[in-house]
């Protein structure tokens, strides 16, 4: 799954266009490298993200959904937060 779609599906960013803008501005890293919108996310990937409000979050991908729609209650099981600003 593309990283821009993953960020949208998991609810980390509200829309895919916001995710694409964050990626283009350099606010998203995938496995320690600046991501491109077309970068592929897989189980075990590490994502570092600076959210629009300025907070930084680092997470490990636990599961990649097979569809573009995931219920809100299931979104948290897709990743594990390992660090960030609180």
C-alpha contacts under 8 A as a table, 3 or more apart, distances in Angstrom:
res1	aa1	res2	aa2	distance
1	X	5	X	6.92
1	X	6	X	6.50
1	X	40	X	5.49
1	X	41	X	5.54
1	X	42	X	7.32
1	X	64	X	7.04
2	X	5	X	5.42
2	X	6	X	6.20
2	X	37	X	6.63
2	X	38	X	5.29
2	X	39	X	5.57
2	X	40	X	4.73
2	X	41	X	6.06
3	X	6	X	4.87
3	X	7	X	6.14
3	X	35	X	7.92
3	X	36	X	7.82
3	X	37	X	5.97
3	X	38	X	6.60
3	X	39	X	5.69
3	X	40	X	5.88
3	X	41	X	5.68
4	X	7	X	5.35
4	X	8	X	6.48
4	X	16	X	5.83
4	X	19	X	5.22
4	X	20	X	5.72
4	X	23	X	7.62
4	X	37	X	5.35
4	X	38	X	7.38
5	X	8	X	5.11
5	X	9	X	6.01
5	X	16	X	5.93
5	X	19	X	7.75
5	X	68	X	7.68
6	X	9	X	5.12
6	X	10	X	6.03
6	X	41	X	7.49
6	X	64	X	7.74
7	X	10	X	5.44
7	X	11	X	6.29
7	X	12	X	5.34
7	X	13	X	5.66
7	X	16	X	7.44
7	X	19	X	6.44
8	X	11	X	5.19
8	X	12	X	6.29
8	X	13	X	5.28
8	X	14	X	5.86
8	X	15	X	5.38
8	X	16	X	5.34
8	X	19	X	6.80
9	X	12	X	7.83
9	X	68	X	6.24
9	X	69	X	6.44
9	X	70	X	6.42
9	X	75	X	7.69
10	X	13	X	7.77
10	X	70	X	7.44
10	X	75	X	5.16
10	X	76	X	7.39
10	X	78	X	7.06
11	X	14	X	5.93
11	X	72	X	7.92
11	X	75	X	7.07
13	X	16	X	7.51
13	X	18	X	6.71
13	X	19	X	6.03
13	X	51	X	7.49
14	X	18	X	6.86
14	X	19	X	7.76
15	X	18	X	5.29
15	X	19	X	6.37
16	X	19	X	4.91
16	X	20	X	6.13
17	X	20	X	4.96
17	X	21	X	6.19
18	X	21	X	5.12
18	X	22	X	6.16
19	X	22	X	5.10
19	X	23	X	6.18
20	X	23	X	5.08
20	X	24	X	6.10
20	X	37	X	5.90
21	X	24	X	5.03
21	X	25	X	6.14
22	X	25	X	5.19
22	X	26	X	6.46
22	X	27	X	5.30
22	X	28	X	6.56
22	X	50	X	7.97
22	X	51	X	7.97
22	X	52	X	7.95
23	X	26	X	5.26
23	X	27	X	5.67
23	X	28	X	5.18
23	X	34	X	7.88
23	X	35	X	6.23
23	X	36	X	6.18
23	X	37	X	6.31
24	X	27	X	7.60
24	X	36	X	7.02
24	X	37	X	7.60
26	X	29	X	7.45
26	X	34	X	6.20
26	X	35	X	7.41
27	X	34	X	7.92
27	X	48	X	7.95
27	X	49	X	5.74
27	X	50	X	5.17
27	X	51	X	7.69
28	X	34	X	6.15
28	X	35	X	5.87
28	X	47	X	7.06
28	X	48	X	5.68
28	X	49	X	4.62
28	X	50	X	6.61
29	X	32	X	5.60
29	X	33	X	5.16
29	X	34	X	4.38
29	X	35	X	5.07
29	X	47	X	5.67
29	X	48	X	5.03
29	X	49	X	6.54
30	X	33	X	5.39
30	X	34	X	6.28
30	X	35	X	5.45
30	X	45	X	6.96
30	X	46	X	5.81
30	X	47	X	4.72
30	X	48	X	6.59
31	X	45	X	6.08
31	X	46	X	4.89
31	X	47	X	6.23
32	X	46	X	7.58
32	X	47	X	7.81
32	X	48	X	7.77
35	X	39	X	6.14
36	X	39	X	5.22
41	X	45	X	6.35
41	X	61	X	7.89
41	X	64	X	7.47
42	X	45	X	5.67
42	X	61	X	7.00
42	X	63	X	7.63
42	X	64	X	6.41
43	X	61	X	5.26
43	X	62	X	5.41
43	X	63	X	5.51
43	X	64	X	6.39
44	X	60	X	6.06
44	X	61	X	5.23
44	X	62	X	6.23
45	X	60	X	5.80
45	X	61	X	5.34
46	X	58	X	7.20
46	X	59	X	5.79
46	X	60	X	4.64
46	X	61	X	6.38
47	X	58	X	5.71
47	X	59	X	5.38
47	X	60	X	6.39
47	X	61	X	7.62
48	X	56	X	7.27
48	X	57	X	5.83
48	X	58	X	4.37
48	X	59	X	6.54
49	X	56	X	5.69
49	X	57	X	5.33
49	X	58	X	6.34
50	X	54	X	5.91
50	X	55	X	5.66
50	X	56	X	4.39
50	X	57	X	6.42
51	X	54	X	5.35
51	X	55	X	5.45
51	X	56	X	6.25
51	X	57	X	7.62
52	X	55	X	7.50
55	X	84	X	7.33
55	X	85	X	5.67
55	X	86	X	7.83
56	X	84	X	5.08
56	X	85	X	5.50
57	X	81	X	7.22
57	X	82	X	7.95
57	X	83	X	5.91
57	X	84	X	4.12
57	X	85	X	6.52
58	X	81	X	5.96
58	X	82	X	5.69
58	X	83	X	4.97
58	X	84	X	5.72
59	X	79	X	6.37
59	X	80	X	5.40
59	X	81	X	4.25
59	X	82	X	5.24
59	X	83	X	6.88
60	X	79	X	5.58
60	X	80	X	5.24
60	X	81	X	6.50
60	X	82	X	6.96
61	X	64	X	7.28
61	X	78	X	6.34
61	X	79	X	4.55
61	X	80	X	6.60
62	X	77	X	7.26
62	X	78	X	5.24
62	X	79	X	4.86
62	X	80	X	6.72
63	X	77	X	7.50
63	X	78	X	4.74
63	X	79	X	6.71
64	X	78	X	6.63
65	X	68	X	7.34
65	X	70	X	7.50
65	X	78	X	7.57
67	X	70	X	7.20
70	X	74	X	6.56
70	X	75	X	6.40
71	X	74	X	5.40
71	X	75	X	6.44
72	X	75	X	5.35
72	X	76	X	7.87
73	X	76	X	6.87
74	X	77	X	5.67
74	X	78	X	7.35
75	X	78	X	5.60
75	X	79	X	7.85
76	X	79	X	6.14
76	X	80	X	7.60
77	X	80	X	7.40
81	X	84	X	7.87
